[in-house]
Every structure is written in C-alpha cells, then in structure tokens.
Amino acid sequence: MDVAPLENRRGVFISQYGATIMRTARKEEIVTQLRERLATAKHLILTDYTGLSVGEIGQLRGDLRKDGSGYAVVKNTLFRLAAGDQLAKELESFLAGPTGIVFAGSDPVAPAKALKKFSDSVKSVAVKAAIIDGKLTDAKQVAALASLPSKQELLAKLVGSLASPMRGLVTVLSGNQRGLVQVLNAIREKRLASA
C-alpha cells in the first residue's frame, strides 16, 4: 500500500487520507514571517475564531488595520516555533484549538476596542489571552482595555484641559483692557461735554 502524499496544483501535499501536509520550505517561510511580526508587535491578543467565515475574518482584519494592527490565523505548532521558548511556555495553555492573533503596535486599547465592536456588531470573537506590555493578561483585562478611552480621546481631553485655563486668562486680560478702554472713553466724553 502506497502512503506517499500527492501534490495538488497549488504545491500542497495531500495524503491519501485527505490530510493536508505543507512543504517544509513553506513552513519555514511562515515561521520567519511570524517571527518578524512578533518582533515588531508590542502587544498580542490571542483569539478563538471558531464560527467566523472567511469574509468575516477579512472584515475583522480590515477593522484592525485601521488602527495599525494586524490579524493572522496561525497554526499553533508554527506559532510555538516562531515565538521561542519563553513566550511559547507562557502561552502554551492558550495554544489549543483555532487561534487567531492580533499583532498590535504601541496602543493596546485600539485593537481591544475593534475586537469588542466586531464581537458586538458582527459575530462574537472569544479572546483567549493577551500579552500587554510584556505581561500575560486574561480576557477580562482585554475587555477592561476595550472600555478605556482611546489614545486620541485622552490626548484631546488633555489638550482641552490645558487650553481651558489659558482661555480663561485671555478672557480676564481682555476684560481688563475692555474696562480700561471704557473708562478712558468715559473720561474723554466727559471732557468733551465740559469743553
């Protein structure tokens, strides 16, 4: 009985039992790409994408891309290889079943908000865990992040609170000038009337 895998048109091997077997070169390429993404990502959010269609995953990717984050569906074994020993050990209990990973930049709030918005409006995406600022966090903490104001909202509030005292100072100073002009105008009119 011949059990050698057969290659299909796309270069993916298929065993006689229907299981897909990737070429080693393709696996190495995926691991290299994952390592690059892990090196540039400051925050990671692991999700369970069970029940999402390809179109819905594409929509989620688009929503996350707006804030500079990325989303990838990965094989757990390839992610373990790319992550290295320490990170793989931290995430071992969460690398079971279908796993999608959010690769976030400097702001962990924006992707958490995008995941929550997507879960509320389209279809629920379960958060397994996250690495925020190098620390392992659970789904509850990611939900708490989603309830925080975004970085832009916080900056706008800061600018507003800094501008408010200055606006008051300008009003007070212009009020004094206006009062001085009115007093000088009254003196002038009094002199004109007496002359």
C-alpha positions as CSV (number, residue, x, y, z in Angstrom):
1,M,0.0,0.0,0.0
2,D,1.5,3.3,-1.1
3,V,1.1,6.1,1.5
4,A,3.2,8.8,-0.2
5,P,1.5,12.1,-0.3
6,L,0.3,13.5,-3.6
7,E,1.0,17.1,-4.7
8,N,-2.0,19.2,-5.8
9,R,-2.0,22.1,-8.2
10,R,-1.0,24.7,-5.5
11,G,2.0,22.7,-4.4
12,V,0.4,21.5,-1.2
13,F,0.7,17.8,-0.4
14,I,-2.4,15.8,0.4
15,S,-2.1,12.4,2.0
16,Q,-4.3,9.5,0.8
17,Y,-6.5,10.2,3.9
18,G,-7.2,13.7,2.9
19,A,-5.0,15.4,5.4
20,T,-3.1,18.5,4.1
21,I,0.7,18.4,4.6
22,M,2.6,21.6,4.0
23,R,6.1,21.6,2.5
24,T,8.9,22.2,4.9
25,A,10.0,25.3,2.9
26,R,6.5,26.8,3.2
27,K,6.5,26.1,7.0
28,E,9.9,27.8,7.4
29,E,8.7,30.8,5.4
30,I,5.6,31.1,7.7
31,V,7.7,30.8,10.9
32,T,10.0,33.5,9.6
33,Q,7.1,35.8,8.8
34,L,5.6,35.2,12.3
35,R,9.0,35.9,13.9
36,E,9.2,39.2,12.1
37,R,5.6,40.2,13.1
38,L,6.3,39.1,16.7
39,A,9.5,41.3,16.8
40,T,7.6,44.4,15.6
41,A,4.4,43.9,17.7
42,K,4.4,45.4,21.1
43,H,1.1,43.7,22.2
44,L,-0.5,40.4,21.2
45,I,-4.1,39.3,21.6
46,L,-4.9,35.6,21.1
47,T,-8.5,34.9,19.9
48,D,-10.6,31.9,19.0
49,Y,-12.1,32.5,15.6
50,T,-14.4,29.5,15.6
51,G,-17.6,30.2,13.7
52,L,-16.2,33.1,11.6
53,S,-16.4,32.8,7.8
54,V,-13.5,33.9,5.6
55,G,-15.4,37.1,4.8
56,E,-15.9,37.9,8.4
57,I,-12.2,37.3,9.2
58,G,-11.4,39.6,6.3
59,Q,-13.7,42.3,7.8
60,L,-12.1,41.9,11.2
61,R,-8.6,42.3,9.6
62,G,-9.8,45.5,7.9
63,D,-11.2,46.8,11.2
64,L,-7.9,46.1,13.0
65,R,-5.8,47.5,10.1
66,K,-7.5,50.9,10.6
67,D,-5.6,51.3,13.8
68,G,-2.3,49.8,12.6
69,S,-2.9,46.3,13.9
70,G,-2.8,43.1,12.0
71,Y,-4.6,39.8,12.4
72,A,-3.4,36.3,11.4
73,V,-4.8,32.9,11.6
74,V,-1.9,30.6,12.6
75,K,-1.2,27.0,13.2
76,N,-0.4,26.6,16.9
77,T,2.7,24.5,16.2
78,L,4.1,27.1,13.8
79,F,3.4,29.8,16.3
80,R,5.2,27.9,19.0
81,L,8.3,27.6,16.8
82,A,8.2,31.4,15.9
83,A,7.5,32.5,19.5
84,G,10.6,30.9,21.0
85,D,10.8,29.0,24.3
86,Q,9.8,31.7,26.8
87,L,6.8,33.1,25.0
88,A,5.6,29.6,23.9
89,K,5.7,28.4,27.5
90,E,3.7,31.4,28.7
91,L,1.0,30.9,26.1
92,E,1.1,27.1,26.0
93,S,-2.3,26.6,27.7
94,F,-3.9,29.0,25.2
95,L,-2.5,27.5,22.1
96,A,-5.2,24.9,21.6
97,G,-7.9,24.9,19.0
98,P,-8.3,27.5,16.3
99,T,-6.1,30.5,17.1
100,G,-6.1,34.0,15.5
101,I,-3.5,36.5,16.7
102,V,-3.8,40.3,16.8
103,F,-0.4,41.9,16.3
104,A,-0.8,45.4,17.8
105,G,1.5,48.4,17.7
106,S,2.0,50.9,20.5
107,D,-1.7,51.3,21.5
108,P,-3.3,48.1,23.0
109,V,-6.6,49.9,23.5
110,A,-7.5,50.3,19.8
111,P,-7.3,46.6,18.9
112,A,-9.2,45.7,22.0
113,K,-12.0,48.2,21.1
114,A,-12.0,46.9,17.5
115,L,-12.4,43.3,18.7
116,K,-15.3,44.4,21.0
117,K,-17.0,46.4,18.3
118,F,-16.7,43.4,15.9
119,S,-18.0,41.0,18.5
120,D,-21.0,43.3,19.3
121,S,-21.9,44.1,15.7
122,V,-20.9,41.1,13.5
123,K,-20.1,37.9,15.4
124,S,-18.5,37.0,18.7
125,V,-14.8,36.6,18.8
126,A,-13.6,35.0,22.0
127,V,-10.4,36.4,23.5
128,K,-8.1,33.6,24.9
129,A,-5.4,35.8,26.4
130,A,-3.1,38.7,25.6
131,I,0.4,39.9,26.1
132,I,0.2,43.6,27.0
133,D,3.5,45.4,27.7
134,G,5.2,42.0,28.1
135,K,2.8,40.7,30.7
136,L,0.3,37.9,30.2
137,T,-3.3,39.0,30.7
138,D,-6.6,37.3,30.5
139,A,-9.8,38.1,28.5
140,K,-11.3,40.2,31.4
141,Q,-8.4,42.6,31.3
142,V,-8.7,42.9,27.5
143,A,-12.4,43.7,28.0
144,A,-11.4,46.3,30.5
145,L,-8.9,47.8,28.0
146,A,-11.8,48.0,25.4
147,S,-13.8,50.2,27.8
148,L,-11.0,52.7,28.2
149,P,-10.9,55.8,26.0
150,S,-8.6,55.6,23.1
151,K,-5.2,57.4,22.9
152,Q,-6.6,60.1,20.7
153,E,-9.5,60.7,23.1
154,L,-7.2,61.0,26.0
155,L,-4.9,63.4,24.1
156,A,-8.0,65.5,23.1
157,K,-9.1,65.7,26.8
158,L,-5.5,66.7,27.8
159,V,-5.4,69.5,25.2
160,G,-8.8,70.7,26.3
161,S,-7.9,70.8,30.0
162,L,-4.6,72.6,29.2
163,A,-6.4,75.1,26.9
164,S,-9.2,75.9,29.4
165,P,-7.1,77.9,31.9
166,M,-5.4,79.8,29.0
167,R,-8.8,80.7,27.5
168,G,-9.9,82.0,31.0
169,L,-6.7,84.0,31.2
170,V,-7.2,85.6,27.8
171,T,-10.8,86.4,28.8
172,V,-9.7,88.1,32.0
173,L,-6.9,90.0,30.3
174,S,-9.2,91.2,27.5
175,G,-11.8,92.1,30.1
176,N,-9.4,94.4,31.8
177,Q,-8.4,96.0,28.5
178,R,-12.1,96.5,27.6
179,G,-12.7,98.1,31.0
180,L,-9.7,100.4,30.6
181,V,-10.9,101.5,27.1
182,Q,-14.4,102.1,28.5
183,V,-13.0,104.2,31.4
184,L,-10.8,106.2,29.0
185,N,-13.7,106.7,26.6
186,A,-15.9,107.9,29.5
187,I,-13.2,110.5,30.6
188,R,-12.9,111.7,27.0
189,E,-16.6,112.2,26.6
190,K,-16.8,114.0,30.0
191,R,-14.0,116.4,28.9
192,L,-15.7,116.9,25.5
193,A,-19.0,117.6,27.3
194,S,-17.4,120.1,29.7
195,A,-15.5,121.9,27.0
